[in-house]
Amino acid sequence: MERYSCKVCGHIYDLAEGDPKSGIAPRTAFEDLPEDWVCPVCGAKKAKFQPVLPGGI
């Protein structure tokens, strides 16, 4: 399962869920998100996200 955590607010981007509020379909890989995509919670840029390791958050 591919998940990324926002280093600013802790929001988790989950590949299985996508980001419906931003029009991002489920199963959209993090790398395939538009470069201007931002955290739906705090507005942080994509570069502020880090991979969540298995067994992490």
C-alpha positions as CSV (number, residue, x, y, z in Angstrom):
1,M,0.0,0.0,0.0
2,E,1.4,3.4,-1.0
3,R,1.0,6.2,1.5
4,Y,2.6,9.6,2.0
5,S,2.5,11.8,5.0
6,C,2.5,15.6,5.0
7,K,5.4,16.8,7.1
8,V,3.5,19.9,8.0
9,C,0.1,18.6,9.3
10,G,0.4,14.8,9.2
11,H,-2.3,14.3,6.6
12,I,-1.9,10.9,4.8
13,Y,-2.3,10.6,1.1
14,D,-3.4,7.0,0.5
15,L,-3.1,5.6,-3.0
16,A,-6.2,3.5,-2.4
17,E,-8.3,6.6,-1.7
18,G,-6.8,9.3,-3.9
19,D,-8.0,12.8,-3.1
20,P,-11.7,13.1,-4.2
21,K,-12.0,16.7,-3.0
22,S,-9.2,17.7,-5.5
23,G,-10.5,15.4,-8.3
24,I,-7.7,12.8,-7.8
25,A,-9.1,9.4,-8.5
26,P,-8.4,6.3,-6.3
27,R,-5.3,4.4,-7.3
28,T,-3.5,7.5,-8.5
29,A,0.2,7.1,-7.6
30,F,1.7,10.0,-5.6
31,E,4.3,10.5,-8.4
32,D,1.4,11.0,-10.9
33,L,-0.2,13.8,-8.9
34,P,0.0,17.2,-10.6
35,E,3.0,19.3,-9.5
36,D,0.6,22.0,-8.3
37,W,-1.3,19.5,-6.1
38,V,-1.4,20.6,-2.4
39,C,-2.3,19.0,0.9
40,P,-6.1,19.2,1.2
41,V,-5.8,19.9,4.9
42,C,-3.0,22.6,5.2
43,G,-2.2,23.5,1.6
44,A,1.5,22.3,1.8
45,K,3.1,21.6,-1.5
46,K,3.7,18.1,-2.8
47,A,7.4,18.4,-1.9
48,K,6.4,18.5,1.8
49,F,5.2,14.9,1.7
50,Q,7.3,11.8,2.7
51,P,6.7,8.1,2.1
52,V,5.2,6.2,5.0
53,L,7.2,3.1,5.6
54,P,5.4,-0.2,6.2
55,G,4.4,-0.4,9.9
56,G,4.7,3.4,10.2
57,I,1.9,5.9,10.9
